Amino acid sequence: MKKELKAQVIEAIKANMAEYPNFYITDIAGLDAQQTSQLRRECFNEGIKLTVVKNTLLHKVIKDAQNAELDLLVPTLEGNTAIMYTEAPAVPAKLIKKYNKAGSEKPALKGAYVQECAFVGADKLEELINIKSREELIGDIVAMLQAPVKNVISALQHAGGQTIAGVIKTLEEKENK
């Protein structure tokens, strides 16, 4: 590969890493043309950008980033490597698990960089599946904050005036003490 072409590929990898906050390093070697086409189609439908890269070029990008978390992914750069870039942190992990459940060993997870944390090894697949997106976490927090208020309002609505009278009576008793 010519030096100019290598520089273009490195810039493309850097651009994808800047555009997509999460990426998975996988091995898709051994898939035939039909299986690869099916995987690419499913990736496209799920909003995942799948690219095959040379380990040496990805290694250069990781080293240039000077990020300690990214450096943890360097040992995964052996054999064939494909990168799944994504906005949604758990989607590639769910896709990989879907293929594994169907009896396919590929795509195989080698590592991932999700929400600014490195995950190394196929044993991290379940952890990655359970990661929630930023929006999901915010929704969970809002729901937790709303739950006590909803419970009070619900209790007041279902009990009618009896609960309000009970609350007032309790407050009066506390004032008298």
MOLIN-V827461 format. One record per residue. N is the residue number from 1. RES is the residue in three letters. PHI is phi as a letter, one per 30 degrees, with the letter a starting at -180 (none if undefined). NEAR is the number of other ideal C-beta (glycine too) atoms within 8 Angstrom. Layout:
[[N,RES,PHI,NEAR] [N,RES,PHI,NEAR]]
This chain:
[[1,MET,none,5] [2,LYS,d,5] [3,LYS,e,5] [4,GLU,d,6] [5,LEU,d,8] [6,LYS,d,10] [7,ALA,d,8] [8,GLN,d,8] [9,VAL,d,12] [10,ILE,d,11] [11,GLU,d,8] [12,ALA,d,9] [13,ILE,d,14] [14,LYS,d,10] [15,ALA,d,8] [16,ASN,d,13] [17,MET,d,11] [18,ALA,d,5] [19,GLU,d,6] [20,TYR,c,10] [21,PRO,d,5] [22,ASN,b,14] [23,PHE,b,12] [24,TYR,c,15] [25,ILE,c,14] [26,THR,b,14] [27,ASP,b,11] [28,ILE,c,14] [29,ALA,d,7] [30,GLY,j,5] [31,LEU,d,10] [32,ASP,d,5] [33,ALA,e,5] [34,GLN,d,6] [35,GLN,d,10] [36,THR,d,10] [37,SER,d,8] [38,GLN,d,8] [39,LEU,d,13] [40,ARG,d,9] [41,ARG,d,8] [42,GLU,d,9] [43,CYS,d,13] [44,PHE,e,8] [45,ASN,d,6] [46,GLU,c,11] [47,GLY,i,8] [48,ILE,c,12] [49,LYS,c,9] [50,LEU,c,12] [51,THR,b,10] [52,VAL,c,7] [53,VAL,b,11] [54,LYS,d,8] [55,ASN,e,10] [56,THR,d,6] [57,LEU,d,12] [58,LEU,d,14] [59,HIS,e,10] [60,LYS,d,9] [61,VAL,d,12] [62,ILE,d,13] [63,LYS,d,9] [64,ASP,d,7] [65,ALA,d,8] [66,GLN,h,4] [67,ASN,b,7] [68,ALA,d,5] [69,GLU,d,9] [70,LEU,d,10] [71,ASP,e,9] [72,LEU,d,10] [73,LEU,d,13] [74,VAL,e,9] [75,PRO,d,7] [76,THR,d,10] [77,LEU,d,11] [78,GLU,b,5] [79,GLY,i,6] [80,ASN,d,7] [81,THR,b,15] [82,ALA,b,13] [83,ILE,c,14] [84,MET,c,14] [85,TYR,c,13] [86,THR,a,15] [87,GLU,d,6] [88,ALA,d,9] [89,PRO,d,11] [90,ALA,c,12] [91,VAL,d,11] [92,PRO,d,16] [93,ALA,d,14] [94,LYS,d,9] [95,LEU,d,14] [96,ILE,d,14] [97,LYS,d,10] [98,LYS,e,8] [99,TYR,d,11] [100,ASN,d,10] [101,LYS,d,6] [102,ALA,d,6] [103,GLY,j,4] [104,SER,c,8] [105,GLU,d,5] [106,LYS,b,11] [107,PRO,d,13] [108,ALA,c,10] [109,LEU,d,15] [110,LYS,c,11] [111,GLY,a,14] [112,ALA,a,14] [113,TYR,b,12] [114,VAL,b,11] [115,GLN,h,7] [116,GLU,i,6] [117,CYS,b,7] [118,ALA,c,10] [119,PHE,b,11] [120,VAL,c,10] [121,GLY,j,8] [122,ALA,d,7] [123,ASP,d,4] [124,LYS,d,12] [125,LEU,e,12] [126,GLU,d,6] [127,GLU,d,8] [128,LEU,d,16] [129,ILE,d,10] [130,ASN,d,7] [131,ILE,d,11] [132,LYS,c,8] [133,SER,d,9] [134,ARG,e,5] [135,GLU,d,6] [136,GLU,d,8] [137,LEU,d,9] [138,ILE,d,8] [139,GLY,d,8] [140,ASP,d,9] [141,ILE,d,8] [142,VAL,d,8] [143,ALA,d,8] [144,MET,d,7] [145,LEU,d,8] [146,GLN,d,8] [147,ALA,e,8] [148,PRO,d,7] [149,VAL,d,8] [150,LYS,d,8] [151,ASN,d,8] [152,VAL,d,8] [153,ILE,d,8] [154,SER,d,8] [155,ALA,d,9] [156,LEU,d,9] [157,GLN,d,7] [158,HIS,d,6] [159,ALA,d,10] [160,GLY,i,7] [161,GLY,d,6] [162,GLN,d,7] [163,THR,d,10] [164,ILE,d,10] [165,ALA,d,8] [166,GLY,d,9] [167,VAL,d,8] [168,ILE,d,8] [169,LYS,d,8] [170,THR,d,8] [171,LEU,d,8] [172,GLU,d,8] [173,GLU,d,8] [174,LYS,d,7] [175,GLU,d,6] [176,ASN,d,5] [177,LYS,d,4]]
